[in-house]
Amino acid sequence: MNPNTDKSRIYSRNFAFVCVSTLFFSASFNMLIPELPEYLRTLDGGEYIGLIIFLFTLTAGFSRPFSGKLTDTIGRKPVMLFGLIVCIVCGFLYPILNTVMGFLTLRLIHGFSTGFTPTATSAYISDIVPQHRMGEAISIQSIFFVTGMALGPALGSLIKLHFSYDILFYTSAAMAMLSGILVLYITESLVLPQKFKLSLLKITRSDIIAPEAMAPAIVTVLIYLSFGAILTLIPDWSDHIGFANKGFFFIVFTAASLLVRLAAGKISDKYGRINIIIVGLVILIIGLVTLAYYDHTTGFVIAAALYGIAIGILIPTVNAWTIDLSHPDYRGKAIATMYLALEVGIGMGALCSGFYYLNITERIPIVMYTCAGFGGSALVYALWWRYSNTGLHMKPKIKEI
């Protein structure tokens, strides 16, 4: 921990810069998602739609142990910046490598961005805010991420409608540049960061998984199976419902998520992470069943709102739960473990749903019902964990740092 960091308050210049940087970073890669299935079809690669998200999350997941170790050794800022540089480079290369193989290769490389930047960002925030307000701080930062998640797809669809795919890709790179400029002006929070050396890239078994983060990781992977499926199928499901803007689901999703995030963080600080997670999982299941059952505009909007509320409750709370359980000296590894589970969930959800879907619209509700079942499994696990750990981390455990 940087001794010059004031941990008596949440709001600071560094925190503000990280939050706004998060918004631009999130918008950078999310603005591409609604238009990529159709773009891949223009390259005669429609059968590979499931790989759009899967390849991205494959390298993101692969890079987590590296980003966790580097975050704990060379510092938070360099790891954030590396992920942003990947975004910038890929944004400029998409228009050049305009074949199916070139596109899929770039999706694989682009995944390193989310493998590095969010890990370091979460560790940075845990360094600069007080532990007893961790849920609140993470909720605030996640509001900026989700705002980017909503504005990005909406902006991306508008750019595609009025300009071209190339302009869309260049705008994505520009967003990543803005994010990187803000990161350059924050203060490193890791005490005595090491200089980078190749030996730091040697990963042992103990570097891959933080055992103390396994409970949040299990809940995370079961939650994000549905998110991977939604990222893959919602653009086509939106067409089926009758929405010209394929980012509309994410607009509703984000608006609902924003309404609950800050409150959820504060409530989890007071009443405990696992209790709030259980509530979020119940809403998640209801939202997925609604999305599967109703194939009209009203049901679509209600499902998007319910799913947004659930994610708004779950994600910052699970992140804070991970930090509660982590060791201060290995916080990057614990956060990387949770994010590795996130990538596995998104990747498998995207891959399996994409290959099952095969452009047959009638199969989308079956995918959503299946995802609701995985949500039910997460709920059962959370209830079991609460029963097995009564009194342990029911309220966040404050560690001396």
JOHUFEN-V988138 format. One record per pair of residues at least 24 apart in sequence whose ideal C-beta (glycine too) atoms are under 6 Angstrom apart, sorted by the first residue. I is the first residue (numbers start at 1). J is the second residue. Records with the same first field share a line. If there is no record, write none. Layout:
BEGIN
I=J, J
END
This chain:
BEGIN
1=127, 191, 401
2=189, 191
5=128, 189
7=130
10=129, 133, 137
14=128, 186, 187
17=182, 185, 186
19=141, 144
20=182
21=179, 182, 183
22=141, 144, 145
23=144, 147, 148
24=175, 178, 179
25=117, 179
26=145, 148, 149
27=148, 151, 152, 175
28=87, 172, 175, 176
30=149, 152, 153
31=152, 155, 156, 172
32=156, 172
33=153, 231
34=153, 157, 235, 246, 247
35=156, 160
37=235
39=165
43=100
45=100
49=354
50=350, 351, 354, 355
51=104
53=228, 231, 232, 350
54=347, 350, 351
55=104, 107, 108
56=107, 110, 111
57=343, 346, 347
58=347
59=108, 111, 112
60=111, 114, 115, 343
61=340, 343, 344
63=112, 115
64=115, 336, 339, 340
65=203, 207, 208
67=115, 116, 119, 336
68=119, 332, 333, 336
69=207
71=119, 120, 123, 332
72=332
73=194, 200
74=193, 194, 196
75=188, 190, 193
76=120, 123, 124, 189, 190
77=188
79=116, 120
80=117, 120, 121, 183
81=180, 183
82=116
83=113, 116, 117
84=176, 179, 180
86=112, 113
87=113, 176
88=173, 176, 177
91=169, 172, 173
92=173
94=169
95=166, 169
119=335, 336, 339
122=335
123=331, 332, 335
124=189
126=323, 331
127=189
128=189
131=398
132=398
134=320, 323
135=265, 268, 269, 320
136=265, 266, 269
138=316, 319, 320
139=261, 262, 265, 316
142=261, 315, 316
143=258, 261
146=254, 257
149=254
150=250, 251, 254
153=247, 250
154=247, 251
157=245, 246, 247
209=337
210=333, 334, 337
212=325
213=322, 334, 337, 338
215=385
216=318, 321, 322, 338
217=337, 338, 341
218=381
219=318, 378
220=318, 338, 341, 342
221=341, 344, 345
222=374, 377, 378
223=314, 378
224=342, 345, 346
225=345, 349, 371, 374
226=288, 371
227=346
228=346, 349, 350
229=349, 353, 367, 371
232=350, 353, 354
233=353, 364
237=364
240=361
241=297, 300
249=304
252=301, 304, 305
253=304, 307, 308
256=305, 308, 309
257=308, 311, 312
260=309, 312, 313
261=312, 316
264=313, 317
265=316
268=317
272=394, 395
273=317, 320, 321
274=386
276=317
277=317, 382
278=382
280=310, 313, 314
281=375, 378, 379
283=309, 310
284=310, 375
285=372, 375, 376
288=368, 371, 372
289=372
291=368
292=365, 368, 369
324=393, 396, 397
328=401
END
